[in-house]
Amino acid sequence: MKANVGTHEAMFRIGIGAAAVTAGLLAPRLGNWRWLLRAWGAANLTVAYTRYCPSNALSGVDTTQGDELMHFDESLPDIRGRVGRSLNKLQHRIGATHG
């Protein structure tokens, strides 16, 4: 598995995952739904640790490269590559870069 989660996204996922797990452990009003919140938080923490996100891979998102806020993989042979190329160009045109 090729890493597709960059540093900024990993830090965001650590914060969201930790908050979700904590809320799932400490929020009794959620009742039987607490397990779902804990599972979602654990999934975010796992993605941050492994630096691989299956949904990023499926949609062609790779936040480890490029100077855009979210880099789309332009090398994909199908419509995801064409859409990714257009979205990367759009980000450059509006100046949505972080580097």
Helices and strands as residue ranges (DSSP letters): H 7-26, G 28-33, H 34-50, H 54-59, H 79-94
